[in-house]
C-alpha cells in the first residue's frame, strides 16, 4: 500500500513553537509512524503542491493536514484529488483540514465549527468499538492539552461515528467520522493542533494507522459515465 502525507508546511517554517515540536514538519512526523505501507510526503510549496497526476495515481491513501493556507491550494489540484477519491483513493483528513477545499467539496457543506485555544484537556471516547478504526483503542483516551472544537460541526450526518470528544470547557465534538464518496472512503479525525505534540501520542497514532488501512482502495470497478453504446440492437423506429 502506498500512502502520501500532505501538509502545508508553513507553521513549522514561521513559528519557533511549532518548529520545536515538529522540527522536520508535521508531515514527516506522521509519515514516521505509518505502518505496513510505503510512505511519501508532499507539501504546499512544491510544484503542483507535490500532488502531480503521477503521485496521485500511485497513492492508495492520502493524508491531509492544512490550516492557514487553504485558499492557496489550486482548484486544479482539488479537482484532481476529488477525481481520485471518487475512483477509490482513500482520504484521511486531520484537524483543521475540515476547512480545506477538498473536504468542503466532498462534504458539500460549510464544515464550520466552534473553536478555542485555551489548553483544554480533551477526552476522546470510542463510541463504535467494533469498527476497524477503533481496533486496539481503549474505551477512551485523553490528551492533556488541545485546541477545542465544539458542535455544531457543519458536516453531513456521518455514515459511521467512531469517536466523540469532550473538552474541559464543557463542549463535545464528533471527532472521528467516516464517509463514502464514489468508490472512495473518507475519515475525518479531529486532534492535531500544530502547537501541541498530539502526533506523538500513541493512541492518536493508532487511530491514524487504523484509518489508513481502513481507507485503502477496494477492488470494486469504477462505473462508466457519459455517452454509452447500446448493449442490444435497437430496431429502427418508423
Buried (B, 14 or more C-beta within 10 A) or exposed (E): BBBBBBBBBBBBEEBEEBBEBBEEBBBBBBBEBBEEBEBBBBBBEBEBBBBBEEBBEEBBBBBBBBBEBBEEBEEEBBEBBBBBBBBBBBBBBBBBBBBBBBBBBBBEEEBEBEEEEEEBBBBBBBBBEEBEBBBEBEEBBBBEBBBBBBEEBEBEEBEBBBBBBBBBEEBBBBBBBBBEBBBBBBBBBBBBBBBBBBBEBEBBBBBBBBBBBBBBBEEEEEEEEEEEEEEEEEEEEE
